[in-house]
Amino acid sequence: MRMLFVDEEYFYREFPSAAEFILAASLRKELYGLLRRSVPSESDRNRIEELKRAPACQESWFIRKLEDEKLAL
């Protein structure tokens, strides 16, 4: 298992822009999933509010996609 951590550390150190991209995509994916829930819990609603403030989730193209799917922020 330690080998995977070494690979992960290497990846983040050697490819910071790729690591940033993966993090941003992950945050958008999380927000998208939470917004699609028919009955979000209180913790879901709190997390949605946090994610809405993240720069990755404020990308204009992402907001337009959410609006197209009637998931507007």
Backbone as CSV, one residue per row, in Angstrom:
resi,resn,N_x,N_y,N_z,CA_x,CA_y,CA_z,C_x,C_y,C_z
1,MET,0.823,-1.184,0.000,0.000,0.000,0.000,0.877,1.262,0.000
2,ARG,1.982,1.212,0.669,2.892,2.371,0.714,3.324,2.770,-0.700
3,MET,3.457,1.780,-1.584,3.868,2.056,-2.956,2.891,3.024,-3.628
4,LEU,1.594,2.858,-3.378,0.604,3.736,-3.978,0.747,5.161,-3.461
5,PHE,1.078,5.311,-2.193,1.282,6.643,-1.634,2.507,7.315,-2.250
6,VAL,3.533,6.541,-2.489,4.737,7.084,-3.125,4.388,7.568,-4.527
7,ASP,3.632,6.775,-5.269,3.205,7.185,-6.605,2.353,8.450,-6.543
8,GLU,1.453,8.511,-5.583,0.584,9.678,-5.449,1.405,10.928,-5.126
9,GLU,2.331,10.817,-4.196,3.184,11.948,-3.846,4.001,12.404,-5.050
10,TYR,4.528,11.446,-5.796,5.296,11.772,-6.995,4.421,12.512,-8.006
11,PHE,3.225,12.005,-8.211,2.308,12.627,-9.168,2.044,14.077,-8.802
12,TYR,1.663,14.351,-7.564,1.351,15.710,-7.134,2.570,16.629,-7.196
13,ARG,3.736,16.089,-6.918,4.959,16.884,-6.955,5.384,17.187,-8.396
14,GLU,5.314,16.193,-9.260,5.817,16.337,-10.622,4.805,16.935,-11.602
15,PHE,3.537,16.811,-11.315,2.494,17.271,-12.235,1.452,18.123,-11.510
16,PRO,1.866,19.237,-10.957,0.934,20.039,-10.154,-0.281,20.519,-10.947
17,SER,-0.123,20.854,-12.212,-1.285,21.326,-12.974,-2.277,20.195,-13.217
18,ALA,-1.777,18.994,-13.425,-2.674,17.847,-13.576,-3.388,17.555,-12.264
19,ALA,-2.669,17.675,-11.169,-3.276,17.449,-9.856,-4.368,18.481,-9.579
20,GLU,-4.120,19.730,-9.967,-5.143,20.772,-9.794,-6.373,20.477,-10.645
21,PHE,-6.147,20.021,-11.852,-7.256,19.669,-12.736,-8.099,18.548,-12.134
22,ILE,-7.450,17.528,-11.627,-8.165,16.399,-11.032,-8.978,16.855,-9.824
23,LEU,-8.405,17.709,-9.002,-9.131,18.219,-7.836,-10.349,19.030,-8.271
24,ALA,-10.176,19.918,-9.244,-11.291,20.744,-9.720,-12.400,19.871,-10.298
25,ALA,-12.021,18.897,-11.098,-13.018,17.998,-11.688,-13.738,17.209,-10.610
26,SER,-13.012,16.812,-9.592,-13.612,16.063,-8.490,-14.638,16.902,-7.729
27,LEU,-14.319,18.168,-7.501,-15.253,19.054,-6.806,-16.515,19.275,-7.634
28,ARG,-16.350,19.471,-8.948,-17.524,19.650,-9.812,-18.374,18.384,-9.847
29,LYS,-17.725,17.241,-9.909,-18.452,15.968,-9.917,-19.249,15.796,-8.624
30,GLU,-18.634,16.136,-7.502,-19.325,16.028,-6.218,-20.541,16.945,-6.175
31,LEU,-20.370,18.197,-6.602,-21.491,19.137,-6.593,-22.599,18.657,-7.523
32,TYR,-22.244,18.222,-8.706,-23.228,17.721,-9.663,-24.036,16.572,-9.053
33,GLY,-23.347,15.648,-8.423,-24.027,14.516,-7.792,-24.965,14.937,-6.681
34,LEU,-24.529,15.875,-5.862,-25.378,16.351,-4.770,-26.607,17.086,-5.298
35,LEU,-26.428,17.879,-6.346,-27.563,18.621,-6.901,-28.590,17.697,-7.556
36,ARG,-28.165,16.540,-7.990,-29.081,15.592,-8.635,-29.915,14.788,-7.630
37,ARG,-29.555,14.843,-6.368,-30.325,14.097,-5.355,-31.716,14.692,-5.224
38,SER,-32.700,13.822,-5.186,-34.078,14.305,-5.104,-34.401,14.849,-3.710
39,VAL,-33.818,14.273,-2.689,-34.055,14.745,-1.319,-32.700,14.843,-0.607
40,PRO,-32.011,15.975,-0.785,-30.713,16.107,-0.123,-30.870,16.253,1.390
41,SER,-29.941,15.668,2.106,-29.945,15.775,3.564,-29.422,17.153,3.974
42,GLU,-29.492,17.428,5.238,-28.970,18.692,5.764,-27.471,18.803,5.480
43,SER,-26.737,17.716,5.688,-25.293,17.754,5.417,-25.032,17.924,3.917
44,ASP,-25.885,17.332,3.067,-25.759,17.536,1.618,-25.940,19.004,1.278
45,ARG,-26.946,19.630,1.848,-27.210,21.053,1.571,-26.046,21.927,2.042
46,ASN,-25.478,21.584,3.188,-24.319,22.336,3.684,-23.119,22.181,2.752
47,ARG,-22.910,20.963,2.289,-21.783,20.707,1.375,-22.012,21.417,0.037
48,ILE,-23.236,21.432,-0.443,-23.564,22.144,-1.679,-23.179,23.611,-1.541
49,GLU,-23.523,24.220,-0.411,-23.185,25.629,-0.193,-21.673,25.843,-0.190
50,GLU,-20.931,24.914,0.415,-19.468,25.008,0.408,-18.926,24.913,-1.012
51,LEU,-19.405,23.923,-1.742,-18.911,23.696,-3.098,-19.263,24.837,-4.034
52,LYS,-20.408,25.459,-3.840,-20.812,26.580,-4.688,-19.802,27.722,-4.620
53,ARG,-19.099,27.837,-3.516,-18.105,28.903,-3.348,-16.734,28.535,-3.914
54,ALA,-16.535,27.276,-4.241,-15.243,26.839,-4.781,-15.051,27.391,-6.189
55,PRO,-13.891,27.958,-6.481,-13.651,28.486,-7.826,-13.910,27.460,-8.934
56,ALA,-13.587,26.221,-8.701,-13.807,25.182,-9.715,-15.283,25.044,-10.069
57,CYS,-16.145,25.301,-9.119,-17.589,25.166,-9.336,-18.220,26.463,-9.805
58,GLN,-17.417,27.496,-9.949,-17.915,28.779,-10.436,-17.529,29.024,-11.892
59,GLU,-16.967,28.031,-12.539,-16.618,28.151,-13.953,-17.900,28.392,-14.748
60,SER,-17.863,29.356,-15.643,-19.080,29.712,-16.392,-19.622,28.549,-17.214
61,TRP,-18.746,27.758,-17.811,-19.217,26.626,-18.618,-19.932,25.596,-17.741
62,PHE,-19.443,25.421,-16.506,-20.052,24.453,-15.594,-21.426,24.939,-15.144
63,ILE,-21.520,26.198,-14.816,-22.806,26.773,-14.403,-23.821,26.661,-15.536
64,ARG,-23.384,26.931,-16.773,-24.300,26.789,-17.922,-24.791,25.353,-18.071
65,LYS,-23.904,24.391,-17.879,-24.303,22.975,-17.968,-25.335,22.645,-16.898
66,LEU,-25.127,23.150,-15.687,-26.092,22.917,-14.617,-27.434,23.537,-14.965
67,GLU,-27.407,24.760,-15.503,-28.636,25.430,-15.900,-29.347,24.652,-17.004
68,ASP,-28.587,24.123,-17.957,-29.171,23.325,-19.035,-29.899,22.103,-18.489
69,GLU,-29.413,21.562,-17.407,-30.014,20.383,-16.791,-30.985,20.753,-15.668
70,LYS,-31.311,22.027,-15.560,-32.225,22.525,-14.526,-31.699,22.256,-13.111
71,LEU,-30.373,22.341,-12.985,-29.723,22.156,-11.683,-29.030,23.436,-11.249
72,ALA,-29.557,24.554,-11.671,-28.903,25.843,-11.451,-28.578,26.075,-9.993
73,LEU,-27.460,26.772,-9.789,-27.052,27.118,-8.439,-27.883,28.273,-7.949
